[in-house]
Amino acid sequence: GAAAGAPAGLAVLVLLGYLLWSYRGREERRKMLEAVPQGEVAFVFTDIQNSTHLWETYPEMSEALEIHNEIMRSLISAYGGYEVKTIGDSFFVAFPDATNSVRFAVQVQLAMMDAPWPETLLSLPDGLQELKSDGSPLWRGLRVRVGIHRGVAKVDINRNTLKADYFGPTINFAARVESKAIGGQVLISEPVLNQLSEEFREEIVLAEAGSYTFKGIAVPQELYSVCLPDIRDRQFPKEAQEL
């Protein structure tokens, strides 16, 4: 009897272990799916200025990229973003809240200046440190450009990894907004601007960046430049009129 009971007891333990594993797996899948922003979403694209040239000419670019990626992922988590994917040194991130998407973007600009970059980077044109009259930095380290657009996109969830990707005109436009920005600049579209909380607007410097033409869109689109007051003196070639 005891000999027969041992295999039965083992079978029960195996079954309980399987059920626990299965439950945990379902819970993990549920949490991953709940984390995917859906509906009206703010889509953020980022890119490092002249990164191709830096990879070809700067031996410590790998170290600099690690620092960059750590900053990005820390801030994505802090502001409730969802990292869709990275493409080289570019990030594609989705935020359920437009204000938090811009909070993330403007904090990226400050965090890049505070990062422990290799000293050699700070002497290069694309990492040069420039100080304001009070001695605080205006530019320091990698120049990251950011573009943000808000809207609805098609969501595709990989059944194996449960990671989401997004497709459609909203995504294409968000990527184009980023392409119009210059390293160190955050550009947002009008749908993003319209969703910014009044409280947050008081914390930032918001400026009209001008009308931009986009392939496939007949009417020029207004874009807006956003930054925190600490770096309001940054100059970009396209004239920006403060609102």
C-alpha angles and dihedrals in degrees: 000000000000091000091052092046094057097066090044091052091048090051090053091051091049091049092049090048091051093048091050091048090047092049092048090048092052091047091050091049091048092051092047091051093046089054092062110100112229137178115023104013135173109231120204128196122186134184138177115244113248092352093154090058091046092052090052098045110022116074095198096052091111091059091045091051091053090054090047093050093048091053093048095049093045091053094042088057094043093055100040099255128155116225104223096180147309123242108196103307094340124102127210110198134174124210125190088207121056095205091054091049089059092042087056093048097049092045089053088062092054095042092053089059093050096047123117095246122178106268090237091064091060092064095053121094090242094049103027118147114232120181131209122232090269091056097252118125123266093176129015131152132350116003109231121191120204133195126187132190130169130215146091122305138177110266120213117188119198106230093212101046098022087222117143129226128185132219141180142064094312091059093044090052093047090054090049092052088056091049090058092055125091124225108284094023132109117207124188133186126237094259088058093046091052092056098050113117118245090236092056093046088062090057097053142058107240121191139174106250093190140251117310129194119225128196111256094016114100098199121061112248126227116232128189132213118222132190142146118263092253091072102029089120093068110121123218124186096243107072114246122203114209115235 
